[in-house]
Amino acid sequence: MNDNQFKFSTSVLAWPLYFILLLWVVYWFEVKFEDLTTLGIYPRTIQGLRGIIFSPFLHGSLEHLYNNTIPLFILVAALRYFYRRQAIKVIVYGILLSGFITWLIGRESYHIGASGLIYVLVSFIFFKGIQTGYYRLVALSLTIAMLYGGMIWYVFPDAGEEISWEGHLGGLITGLLFSRIFKTPEYKKPIVYDWQRPDFDPQQDPFMKRFDENGNFVNPPKPEEEEIADDDNLQQQTLPVRIVYKYVEKAKGEDSDKEINE
C-alpha cells in the first residue's frame, strides 16, 4: 500500500462544482417559475417514490440550500480524491437507498433537500477510514468527526418539525452499510510477517515449535552441543574402508621379449 492511490485530477473539483451548480439552477427555476416541492419524497405512497430521485435537488429556502452547499462541496471532493473507485457508487446508490429508507420511515410530509446525501457521505468517509486502518484515512475520519460530528443530533425525532430527521437517519445508515459493502483493496495493509497470512499454520512455524503444551518457551540446544551431537552421528555413520592388494605373477614370454630387445 502506498500513497500513489491519492491522485488529484480536475474531477476532484469538477464533481462538487457541477453538482452544486445543478442545485442552484434548480432552485433558481423554482423561484422564477414553479415550486417543485411536490416532487419530493412523500412516504409510503406510489407517487412519493419519484422523490427518491428528485428530492436531493430540491430546497425549500435559500438558507436551506446555502447550508447544504459548503458541506456538499467538501465531502464530494474528499470522496472523489480519497475513494476514487467507489465515489460514483456511493453518490448514486446513496441517493437511492437513503431516499428509500426515508420513504419507508418518514412522516406524512414532503421530504426535500440534499442533507440525506450529506449524511451518506459523512457516514461513509468516517466509518470507512476507521475500518481501513490506514493512517491518512483515519486522519480524514477524525477530521470529518471534528467538522460534522455535531450532525449526529439531527438523526433523532426531537431534531425539529421542519427537519427531516428520517432522511438524516437514512443517510447515516446507508453510509455505514456502504462502508462495509464497498471494499477498498487498494488500501489493504501489505503482508510483512508470515503470521499475517490467512493460511498461516502456527504448528508449522519454527518459532512456535519452541513452546511446549503449557505455553512455556523451550530454549534451543546450545551450538556446542549440536556440534558434538553432529560429530557423534558422523562417526556412527562412517563405515571402515578395507583395501586389498593382489599379487599378479609376471608371464615368461614378457621376459624373453625383453632380453631380445636389449
Buried (B, 14 or more C-beta within 10 A) or exposed (E): EEEEBEEEEEBBBEBBEEBBEEBBEBBEEBEEEEEBBBBBBBBEEEEBBBBBEBBBBBBBEEEBBEBBBEBBBBBBBBBBBBBBEBBEEBBEBBBEBBBBBBBEBBBEBBBBBBBBBBBBBBBBBBBBBBBBEBEBBBEBBBBBBEEBEEBBEBBEEEBEEEBBBBBBBBBBBBBBBBBEEBEBEBBEEEEEEEEEEEEEEEEEEEEEEEEEEEEEEEEEEEEEEEEEEEEEEEEEEEEEEEEEEEEEEEEEEEEEEEEEEE
